[in-house]
Amino acid sequence: MLNWLKDKWEFVAAGIAVVAVFLLGRKGKSAADRKVELKEKEIDVVNKANEKELAATKAAADKHVKEIINIHADAERKLKQAEEDRDNLVRELVDDPNAIDKKIKELGIKEI
């Protein structure tokens, strides 16, 4: 067998090289698989963070819209109240010129 190895040393060396390359390639594949797995986990974490941020932004936007609606409703209510107060004041003062003069003095208006 030793003679055969001496005669065929090139084939033996090539075989050892092939086995070494195969083993190194398997290690590289394992590392590449691990890298892909880590990248997928990173993508999942980023997607979850984006979903949380989007949910928080949507909640803040909904809250803001509700606040704006409430402000508009409050302003409309105050406007209606002011119109009612104005109409009541006009009804009170329409027939009595002395009452008009008195109200003008109460409001601090000196000239008309």
N, CA, C and O atoms as CSV, one atom per row, in Angstrom:
chain,resi,resn,atom,element,x,y,z
A,1,MET,N,N,0.816,-1.182,0.000
A,1,MET,CA,C,0.000,0.000,0.000
A,1,MET,C,C,0.870,1.259,0.000
A,1,MET,O,O,0.513,2.283,-0.584
A,2,LEU,N,N,2.008,1.156,0.664
A,2,LEU,CA,C,2.930,2.275,0.709
A,2,LEU,C,C,3.451,2.581,-0.687
A,2,LEU,O,O,3.646,3.741,-1.050
A,3,ASN,N,N,3.666,1.562,-1.439
A,3,ASN,CA,C,4.113,1.757,-2.813
A,3,ASN,C,C,3.012,2.443,-3.642
A,3,ASN,O,O,3.283,3.323,-4.460
A,4,TRP,N,N,1.810,2.028,-3.412
A,4,TRP,CA,C,0.689,2.635,-4.146
A,4,TRP,C,C,0.577,4.120,-3.808
A,4,TRP,O,O,0.343,4.943,-4.693
A,5,LEU,N,N,0.746,4.471,-2.510
A,5,LEU,CA,C,0.706,5.869,-2.085
A,5,LEU,C,C,1.829,6.661,-2.749
A,5,LEU,O,O,1.627,7.804,-3.160
A,6,LYS,N,N,2.984,6.067,-2.852
A,6,LYS,CA,C,4.096,6.751,-3.491
A,6,LYS,C,C,3.795,6.991,-4.963
A,6,LYS,O,O,4.092,8.057,-5.504
A,7,ASP,N,N,3.197,5.980,-5.611
A,7,ASP,CA,C,2.880,6.122,-7.024
A,7,ASP,C,C,1.742,7.124,-7.256
A,7,ASP,O,O,1.759,7.891,-8.218
A,8,LYS,N,N,0.808,7.100,-6.402
A,8,LYS,CA,C,-0.404,7.923,-6.591
A,8,LYS,C,C,-0.466,9.101,-5.618
A,8,LYS,O,O,-1.565,9.520,-5.256
A,9,TRP,N,N,0.648,9.641,-5.189
A,9,TRP,CA,C,0.668,10.719,-4.195
A,9,TRP,C,C,-0.100,11.946,-4.647
A,9,TRP,O,O,-0.667,12.671,-3.829
A,10,GLU,N,N,-0.118,12.177,-5.953
A,10,GLU,CA,C,-0.856,13.336,-6.473
A,10,GLU,C,C,-2.351,13.185,-6.217
A,10,GLU,O,O,-3.027,14.141,-5.837
A,11,PHE,N,N,-2.862,11.960,-6.434
A,11,PHE,CA,C,-4.288,11.713,-6.179
A,11,PHE,C,C,-4.616,11.821,-4.693
A,11,PHE,O,O,-5.666,12.342,-4.317
A,12,VAL,N,N,-3.709,11.326,-3.852
A,12,VAL,CA,C,-3.920,11.385,-2.395
A,12,VAL,C,C,-3.929,12.854,-1.940
A,12,VAL,O,O,-4.797,13.263,-1.168
A,13,ALA,N,N,-2.963,13.637,-2.422
A,13,ALA,CA,C,-2.901,15.055,-2.055
A,13,ALA,C,C,-4.155,15.788,-2.540
A,13,ALA,O,O,-4.717,16.619,-1.826
A,14,ALA,N,N,-4.583,15.469,-3.759
A,14,ALA,CA,C,-5.792,16.096,-4.288
A,14,ALA,C,C,-7.004,15.698,-3.456
A,14,ALA,O,O,-7.873,16.531,-3.198
A,15,GLY,N,N,-7.076,14.454,-3.036
A,15,GLY,CA,C,-8.183,13.974,-2.203
A,15,GLY,C,C,-8.204,14.678,-0.856
A,15,GLY,O,O,-9.263,15.091,-0.384
A,16,ILE,N,N,-7.039,14.816,-0.236
A,16,ILE,CA,C,-6.958,15.526,1.051
A,16,ILE,C,C,-7.376,16.988,0.874
A,16,ILE,O,O,-8.077,17.549,1.716
A,17,ALA,N,N,-6.943,17.590,-0.219
A,17,ALA,CA,C,-7.314,18.982,-0.490
A,17,ALA,C,C,-8.834,19.107,-0.672
A,17,ALA,O,O,-9.450,20.050,-0.176
A,18,VAL,N,N,-9.419,18.157,-1.382
A,18,VAL,CA,C,-10.872,18.181,-1.601
A,18,VAL,C,C,-11.609,18.044,-0.273
A,18,VAL,O,O,-12.578,18.763,-0.031
A,19,VAL,N,N,-11.168,17.140,0.582
A,19,VAL,CA,C,-11.798,16.956,1.896
A,19,VAL,C,C,-11.646,18.230,2.734
A,19,VAL,O,O,-12.601,18.656,3.384
A,20,ALA,N,N,-10.462,18.838,2.725
A,20,ALA,CA,C,-10.233,20.071,3.494
A,20,ALA,C,C,-11.132,21.198,2.983
A,20,ALA,O,O,-11.734,21.924,3.773
A,21,VAL,N,N,-11.219,21.339,1.660
A,21,VAL,CA,C,-12.070,22.385,1.094
A,21,VAL,C,C,-13.534,22.113,1.443
A,21,VAL,O,O,-14.279,23.044,1.749
A,22,PHE,N,N,-13.944,20.858,1.399
A,22,PHE,CA,C,-15.317,20.502,1.746
A,22,PHE,C,C,-15.631,20.880,3.190
A,22,PHE,O,O,-16.679,21.460,3.473
A,23,LEU,N,N,-14.718,20.548,4.098
A,23,LEU,CA,C,-14.944,20.872,5.510
A,23,LEU,C,C,-14.962,22.383,5.740
A,23,LEU,O,O,-15.796,22.891,6.490
A,24,LEU,N,N,-14.047,23.092,5.096
A,24,LEU,CA,C,-14.032,24.549,5.235
A,24,LEU,C,C,-15.303,25.167,4.630
A,24,LEU,O,O,-15.848,26.132,5.164
A,25,GLY,N,N,-15.751,24.611,3.537
A,25,GLY,CA,C,-16.982,25.103,2.908
A,25,GLY,C,C,-18.188,24.894,3.796
A,25,GLY,O,O,-19.088,25.735,3.820
A,26,ARG,N,N,-18.227,23.803,4.520
A,26,ARG,CA,C,-19.344,23.550,5.432
A,26,ARG,C,C,-19.335,24.557,6.577
A,26,ARG,O,O,-20.390,25.013,7.018
A,27,LYS,N,N,-18.141,24.902,7.058
A,27,LYS,CA,C,-18.049,25.918,8.114
A,27,LYS,C,C,-18.536,27.263,7.588
A,27,LYS,O,O,-19.250,27.988,8.281
A,28,GLY,N,N,-18.145,27.587,6.364
A,28,GLY,CA,C,-18.578,28.839,5.747
A,28,GLY,C,C,-20.083,28.870,5.547
A,28,GLY,O,O,-20.717,29.909,5.729
A,29,LYS,N,N,-20.655,27.733,5.172
A,29,LYS,CA,C,-22.105,27.654,4.987
A,29,LYS,C,C,-22.807,27.835,6.314
A,29,LYS,O,O,-23.837,28.504,6.393
A,30,SER,N,N,-22.260,27.249,7.342
A,30,SER,CA,C,-22.838,27.385,8.684
A,30,SER,C,C,-22.806,28.843,9.134
A,30,SER,O,O,-23.775,29.353,9.698
A,31,ALA,N,N,-21.683,29.503,8.878
A,31,ALA,CA,C,-21.570,30.918,9.257
A,31,ALA,C,C,-22.536,31.765,8.433
A,31,ALA,O,O,-23.146,32.696,8.959
A,32,ALA,N,N,-22.677,31.450,7.153
A,32,ALA,CA,C,-23.596,32.195,6.299
A,32,ALA,C,C,-25.047,31.981,6.755
A,32,ALA,O,O,-25.847,32.916,6.778
A,33,ASP,N,N,-25.367,30.734,7.116
A,33,ASP,CA,C,-26.717,30.464,7.626
A,33,ASP,C,C,-26.982,31.243,8.907
A,33,ASP,O,O,-28.077,31.773,9.096
A,34,ARG,N,N,-26.000,31.316,9.780
A,34,ARG,CA,C,-26.131,32.057,11.042
A,34,ARG,C,C,-26.311,33.555,10.758
A,34,ARG,O,O,-27.106,34.231,11.411
A,35,LYS,N,N,-25.562,34.056,9.778
A,35,LYS,CA,C,-25.667,35.470,9.413
A,35,LYS,C,C,-27.059,35.783,8.866
A,35,LYS,O,O,-27.631,36.824,9.187
A,36,VAL,N,N,-27.600,34.897,8.051
A,36,VAL,CA,C,-28.945,35.077,7.496
A,36,VAL,C,C,-29.976,35.055,8.627
A,36,VAL,O,O,-30.902,35.866,8.651
A,37,GLU,N,N,-29.807,34.134,9.545
A,37,GLU,CA,C,-30.725,34.035,10.686
A,37,GLU,C,C,-30.699,35.318,11.527
A,37,GLU,O,O,-31.750,35.825,11.919
A,38,LEU,N,N,-29.510,35.835,11.799
A,38,LEU,CA,C,-29.396,37.079,12.565
A,38,LEU,C,C,-30.007,38.256,11.815
A,38,LEU,O,O,-30.648,39.115,12.420
A,39,LYS,N,N,-29.811,38.297,10.508
A,39,LYS,CA,C,-30.384,39.376,9.697
A,39,LYS,C,C,-31.907,39.312,9.739
A,39,LYS,O,O,-32.565,40.349,9.833
A,40,GLU,N,N,-32.478,38.106,9.670
A,40,GLU,CA,C,-33.929,37.950,9.752
A,40,GLU,C,C,-34.458,38.413,11.113
A,40,GLU,O,O,-35.504,39.056,11.189
A,41,LYS,N,N,-33.735,38.085,12.183
A,41,LYS,CA,C,-34.132,38.538,13.517
A,41,LYS,C,C,-34.072,40.063,13.599
A,41,LYS,O,O,-34.958,40.693,14.176
A,42,GLU,N,N,-33.035,40.648,13.026
A,42,GLU,CA,C,-32.901,42.106,13.021
A,42,GLU,C,C,-34.080,42.750,12.274
A,42,GLU,O,O,-34.637,43.752,12.723
A,43,ILE,N,N,-34.445,42.170,11.146
A,43,ILE,CA,C,-35.573,42.688,10.372
A,43,ILE,C,C,-36.861,42.595,11.183
A,43,ILE,O,O,-37.669,43.523,11.170
A,44,ASP,N,N,-37.057,41.483,11.888
A,44,ASP,CA,C,-38.253,41.328,12.723
A,44,ASP,C,C,-38.298,42.379,13.825
A,44,ASP,O,O,-39.351,42.957,14.092
A,45,VAL,N,N,-37.156,42.628,14.466
A,45,VAL,CA,C,-37.101,43.622,15.535
A,45,VAL,C,C,-37.417,45.018,14.983
A,45,VAL,O,O,-38.170,45.778,15.592
A,46,VAL,N,N,-36.841,45.339,13.844
A,46,VAL,CA,C,-37.099,46.645,13.226
A,46,VAL,C,C,-38.571,46.777,12.841
A,46,VAL,O,O,-39.170,47.832,13.047
A,47,ASN,N,N,-39.157,45.718,12.286
A,47,ASN,CA,C,-40.575,45.758,11.907
A,47,ASN,C,C,-41.471,45.939,13.126
A,47,ASN,O,O,-42.437,46.700,13.078
A,48,LYS,N,N,-41.156,45.242,14.222
A,48,LYS,CA,C,-41.951,45.391,15.445
A,48,LYS,C,C,-41.831,46.807,15.997
A,48,LYS,O,O,-42.819,47.388,16.445
A,49,ALA,N,N,-40.627,47.360,15.965
A,49,ALA,CA,C,-40.431,48.739,16.440
A,49,ALA,C,C,-41.211,49.714,15.565
A,49,ALA,O,O,-41.816,50.659,16.072
A,50,ASN,N,N,-41.199,49.490,14.263
A,50,ASN,CA,C,-41.953,50.353,13.351
A,50,ASN,C,C,-43.454,50.254,13.612
A,50,ASN,O,O,-44.165,51.257,13.564
A,51,GLU,N,N,-43.935,49.032,13.889
A,51,GLU,CA,C,-45.359,48.857,14.184
A,51,GLU,C,C,-45.739,49.594,15.467
A,51,GLU,O,O,-46.787,50.236,15.531
A,52,LYS,N,N,-44.879,49.500,16.492
A,52,LYS,CA,C,-45.157,50.209,17.748
A,52,LYS,C,C,-45.159,51.714,17.523
A,52,LYS,O,O,-46.030,52.419,18.033
A,53,GLU,N,N,-44.195,52.206,16.767
A,53,GLU,CA,C,-44.122,53.643,16.491
A,53,GLU,C,C,-45.339,54.100,15.698
A,53,GLU,O,O,-45.897,55.163,15.970
A,54,LEU,N,N,-45.750,53.306,14.723
A,54,LEU,CA,C,-46.922,53.638,13.922
A,54,LEU,C,C,-48.181,53.657,14.788
A,54,LEU,O,O,-49.027,54.540,14.643
A,55,ALA,N,N,-48.303,52.680,15.687
A,55,ALA,CA,C,-49.463,52.639,16.576
A,55,ALA,C,C,-49.475,53.857,17.496
A,55,ALA,O,O,-50.529,54.452,17.721
A,56,ALA,N,N,-48.316,54.230,18.027
A,56,ALA,CA,C,-48.233,55.402,18.897
A,56,ALA,C,C,-48.564,56.674,18.128
A,56,ALA,O,O,-49.262,57.548,18.641
A,57,THR,N,N,-48.069,56.780,16.912
A,57,THR,CA,C,-48.358,57.955,16.083
A,57,THR,C,C,-49.845,58.026,15.759
A,57,THR,O,O,-50.442,59.102,15.796
A,58,LYS,N,N,-50.439,56.886,15.444
A,58,LYS,CA,C,-51.864,56.861,15.133
A,58,LYS,C,C,-52.682,57.237,16.362
A,58,LYS,O,O,-53.656,57.981,16.250
A,59,ALA,N,N,-52.301,56.735,17.532
A,59,ALA,CA,C,-53.015,57.078,18.759
A,59,ALA,C,C,-52.914,58.572,19.044
A,59,ALA,O,O,-53.899,59.204,19.427
A,60,ALA,N,N,-51.725,59.133,18.858
A,60,ALA,CA,C,-51.540,60.569,19.078
A,60,ALA,C,C,-52.371,61.375,18.078
A,60,ALA,O,O,-52.959,62.395,18.436
A,61,ALA,N,N,-52.418,60.918,16.834
A,61,ALA,CA,C,-53.208,61.621,15.815
A,61,ALA,C,C,-54.695,61.556,16.156
A,61,ALA,O,O,-55.410,62.548,16.021
A,62,ASP,N,N,-55.156,60.388,16.598
A,62,ASP,CA,C,-56.568,60.255,16.983
A,62,ASP,C,C,-56.894,61.173,18.152
A,62,ASP,O,O,-57.941,61.821,18.164
A,63,LYS,N,N,-56.004,61.231,19.132
A,63,LYS,CA,C,-56.207,62.105,20.287
A,63,LYS,C,C,-56.260,63.569,19.831
A,63,LYS,O,O,-57.101,64.341,20.292
A,64,HIS,N,N,-55.364,63.934,18.935
A,64,HIS,CA,C,-55.311,65.306,18.429
A,64,HIS,C,C,-56.603,65.657,17.683
A,64,HIS,O,O,-57.144,66.749,17.851
A,65,VAL,N,N,-57.085,64.738,16.869
A,65,VAL,CA,C,-58.320,64.977,16.126
A,65,VAL,C,C,-59.495,65.153,17.090
A,65,VAL,O,O,-60.333,66.034,16.900
A,66,LYS,N,N,-59.551,64.309,18.125
A,66,LYS,CA,C,-60.633,64.438,19.112
A,66,LYS,C,C,-60.565,65.786,19.828
A,66,LYS,O,O,-61.590,66.424,20.070
A,67,GLU,N,N,-59.348,66.210,20.163
A,67,GLU,CA,C,-59.188,67.506,20.823
A,67,GLU,C,C,-59.644,68.644,19.905
A,67,GLU,O,O,-60.302,69.580,20.358
A,68,ILE,N,N,-59.303,68.566,18.643
A,68,ILE,CA,C,-59.721,69.601,17.689
A,68,ILE,C,C,-61.243,69.614,17.556
A,68,ILE,O,O,-61.852,70.683,17.511
A,69,ILE,N,N,-61.853,68.448,17.492
A,69,ILE,CA,C,-63.315,68.370,17.401
A,69,ILE,C,C,-63.945,68.982,18.645
A,69,ILE,O,O,-64.929,69.716,18.552
A,70,ASN,N,N,-63.373,68.677,19.817
A,70,ASN,CA,C,-63.896,69.251,21.063
A,70,ASN,C,C,-63.734,70.771,21.086
A,70,ASN,O,O,-64.632,71.484,21.535
A,71,ILE,N,N,-62.614,71.259,20.612
A,71,ILE,CA,C,-62.378,72.712,20.569
A,71,ILE,C,C,-63.388,73.381,19.648
A,71,ILE,O,O,-63.941,74.431,19.975
A,72,HIS,N,N,-63.622,72.767,18.500
A,72,HIS,CA,C,-64.583,73.337,17.556
A,72,HIS,C,C,-65.997,73.315,18.141
A,72,HIS,O,O,-66.754,74.273,17.988
A,73,ALA,N,N,-66.342,72.224,18.805
A,73,ALA,CA,C,-67.672,72.137,19.413
A,73,ALA,C,C,-67.821,73.186,20.510
A,73,ALA,O,O,-68.866,73.827,20.624
A,74,ASP,N,N,-66.782,73.357,21.311
A,74,ASP,CA,C,-66.811,74.359,22.382
A,74,ASP,C,C,-66.924,75.766,21.794
A,74,ASP,O,O,-67.691,76.588,22.297
A,75,ALA,N,N,-66.177,76.042,20.751
A,75,ALA,CA,C,-66.228,77.361,20.109
A,75,ALA,C,C,-67.616,77.609,19.518
A,75,ALA,O,O,-68.146,78.716,19.618
A,76,GLU,N,N,-68.196,76.596,18.912
A,76,GLU,CA,C,-69.535,76.740,18.337
A,76,GLU,C,C,-70.567,76.991,19.442
A,76,GLU,O,O,-71.465,77.819,19.289
A,77,ARG,N,N,-70.426,76.274,20.545
A,77,ARG,CA,C,-71.334,76.472,21.669
A,77,ARG,C,C,-71.205,77.892,22.233
A,77,ARG,O,O,-72.211,78.535,22.531
A,78,LYS,N,N,-69.979,78.376,22.378
A,78,LYS,CA,C,-69.760,79.736,22.877
A,78,LYS,C,C,-70.298,80.773,21.897
A,78,LYS,O,O,-70.846,81.793,22.316
A,79,LEU,N,N,-70.150,80.528,20.615
A,79,LEU,CA,C,-70.672,81.444,19.608
A,79,LEU,C,C,-72.197,81.517,19.676
A,79,LEU,O,O,-72.776,82.602,19.615
A,80,LYS,N,N,-72.838,80.368,19.802
A,80,LYS,CA,C,-74.295,80.345,19.918
A,80,LYS,C,C,-74.746,81.087,21.178
A,80,LYS,O,O,-75.730,81.826,21.154
A,81,GLN,N,N,-74.015,80.882,22.281
A,81,GLN,CA,C,-74.351,81.572,23.533
A,81,GLN,C,C,-74.194,83.082,23.362
A,81,GLN,O,O,-75.033,83.850,23.833
A,82,ALA,N,N,-73.125,83.510,22.693
A,82,ALA,CA,C,-72.908,84.939,22.472
A,82,ALA,C,C,-74.014,85.518,21.589
A,82,ALA,O,O,-74.479,86.632,21.827
A,83,GLU,N,N,-74.430,84.770,20.580
A,83,GLU,CA,C,-75.520,85.230,19.720
A,83,GLU,C,C,-76.815,85.342,20.509
A,83,GLU,O,O,-77.571,86.298,20.333
A,84,GLU,N,N,-77.077,84.366,21.381
A,84,GLU,CA,C,-78.278,84.419,22.214
A,84,GLU,C,C,-78.219,85.622,23.161
A,84,GLU,O,O,-79.215,86.322,23.343
A,85,ASP,N,N,-77.051,85.857,23.763
A,85,ASP,CA,C,-76.894,87.004,24.665
A,85,ASP,C,C,-77.120,88.316,23.900
A,85,ASP,O,O,-77.786,89.226,24.395
A,86,ARG,N,N,-76.566,88.397,22.707
A,86,ARG,CA,C,-76.755,89.586,21.886
A,86,ARG,C,C,-78.231,89.800,21.559
A,86,ARG,O,O,-78.744,90.913,21.674
A,87,ASP,N,N,-78.908,88.729,21.150
A,87,ASP,CA,C,-80.325,88.831,20.807
A,87,ASP,C,C,-81.157,89.252,22.016
A,87,ASP,O,O,-82.075,90.063,21.892
A,88,ASN,N,N,-80.833,88.697,23.190
A,88,ASN,CA,C,-81.541,89.069,24.417
A,88,ASN,C,C,-81.314,90.544,24.746
A,88,ASN,O,O,-82.247,91.258,25.114
A,89,LEU,N,N,-80.078,90.986,24.609
A,89,LEU,CA,C,-79.762,92.381,24.887
A,89,LEU,C,C,-80.491,93.319,23.924
A,89,LEU,O,O,-81.011,94.359,24.325
A,90,VAL,N,N,-80.518,92.937,22.664
A,90,VAL,CA,C,-81.226,93.764,21.674
A,90,VAL,C,C,-82.707,93.813,22.009
A,90,VAL,O,O,-83.316,94.880,21.930
A,91,ARG,N,N,-83.312,92.667,22.388
A,91,ARG,CA,C,-84.730,92.651,22.754
A,91,ARG,C,C,-85.010,93.561,23.950
A,91,ARG,O,O,-86.033,94.244,24.001
A,92,GLU,N,N,-84.073,93.557,24.923
A,92,GLU,CA,C,-84.243,94.388,26.116
A,92,GLU,C,C,-84.150,95.878,25.784
A,92,GLU,O,O,-84.895,96.693,26.328
A,93,LEU,N,N,-83.238,96.216,24.900
A,93,LEU,CA,C,-82.928,97.620,24.675
A,93,LEU,C,C,-83.655,98.247,23.480
A,93,LEU,O,O,-83.586,99.463,23.301
A,94,VAL,N,N,-84.332,97.470,22.681
A,94,VAL,CA,C,-84.884,97.957,21.434
A,94,VAL,C,C,-85.946,99.053,21.646
A,94,VAL,O,O,-86.017,99.979,20.838
A,95,ASP,N,N,-86.740,98.983,22.661
A,95,ASP,CA,C,-87.846,99.926,22.830
A,95,ASP,C,C,-87.530,101.072,23.789
A,95,ASP,O,O,-88.283,102.045,23.832
A,96,ASP,N,N,-86.472,100.995,24.538
A,96,ASP,CA,C,-86.199,101.999,25.574
A,96,ASP,C,C,-84.874,102.708,25.299
A,96,ASP,O,O,-83.817,102.133,25.556
A,97,PRO,N,N,-84.898,103.951,24.779
A,97,PRO,CA,C,-83.657,104.675,24.489
A,97,PRO,C,C,-82.841,104.959,25.751
A,97,PRO,O,O,-81.612,104.994,25.687
A,98,ASN,N,N,-83.489,105.160,26.884
A,98,ASN,CA,C,-82.752,105.390,28.138
A,98,ASN,C,C,-81.967,104.148,28.547
A,98,ASN,O,O,-80.853,104.250,29.061
A,99,ALA,N,N,-82.554,102.979,28.318
A,99,ALA,CA,C,-81.872,101.732,28.645
A,99,ALA,C,C,-80.637,101.559,27.752
A,99,ALA,O,O,-79.605,101.052,28.193
A,100,ILE,N,N,-80.758,101.984,26.505
A,100,ILE,CA,C,-79.615,101.912,25.590
A,100,ILE,C,C,-78.495,102.807,26.093
A,100,ILE,O,O,-77.338,102.391,26.145
A,101,ASP,N,N,-78.842,104.055,26.471
A,101,ASP,CA,C,-77.824,104.973,26.987
A,101,ASP,C,C,-77.173,104.417,28.246
A,101,ASP,O,O,-75.956,104.498,28.413
A,102,LYS,N,N,-77.989,103.854,29.130
A,102,LYS,CA,C,-77.464,103.291,30.379
A,102,LYS,C,C,-76.492,102.136,30.089
A,102,LYS,O,O,-75.432,102.041,30.708
A,103,LYS,N,N,-76.857,101.275,29.157
A,103,LYS,CA,C,-76.010,100.116,28.810
A,103,LYS,C,C,-74.710,100.589,28.170
A,103,LYS,O,O,-73.654,100.005,28.412
A,104,ILE,N,N,-74.774,101.631,27.365
A,104,ILE,CA,C,-73.571,102.172,26.729
A,104,ILE,C,C,-72.621,102.704,27.800
A,104,ILE,O,O,-71.410,102.504,27.719
A,105,LYS,N,N,-73.177,103.381,28.800
A,105,LYS,CA,C,-72.345,103.905,29.893
A,105,LYS,C,C,-71.746,102.773,30.716
A,105,LYS,O,O,-70.603,102.871,31.163
A,106,GLU,N,N,-72.511,101.689,30.922
A,106,GLU,CA,C,-72.008,100.543,31.669
A,106,GLU,C,C,-70.824,99.897,30.940
A,106,GLU,O,O,-69.871,99.430,31.563
A,107,LEU,N,N,-70.908,99.883,29.640
A,107,LEU,CA,C,-69.831,99.262,28.842
A,107,LEU,C,C,-68.620,100.186,28.717
A,107,LEU,O,O,-67.562,99.760,28.255
A,108,GLY,N,N,-68.769,101.442,29.122
A,108,GLY,CA,C,-67.629,102.355,29.101
A,108,GLY,C,C,-67.431,103.049,27.774
A,108,GLY,O,O,-66.346,103.566,27.506
A,109,ILE,N,N,-68.457,103.073,26.932
A,109,ILE,CA,C,-68.373,103.755,25.650
A,109,ILE,C,C,-68.781,105.209,25.872
A,109,ILE,O,O,-69.860,105.473,26.403
A,110,LYS,N,N,-67.923,106.159,25.469
A,110,LYS,CA,C,-68.195,107.576,25.727
A,110,LYS,C,C,-68.871,108.239,24.533
A,110,LYS,O,O,-69.703,109.126,24.727
A,111,GLU,N,N,-68.549,107.848,23.326
A,111,GLU,CA,C,-69.149,108.467,22.148
A,111,GLU,C,C,-69.700,107.415,21.220
A,111,GLU,O,O,-69.199,106.293,21.140
A,112,ILE,N,N,-70.730,107.803,20.532
A,112,ILE,CA,C,-71.329,106.897,19.545
A,112,ILE,C,C,-71.143,107.491,18.168
A,112,ILE,O,O,-71.570,106.898,17.177
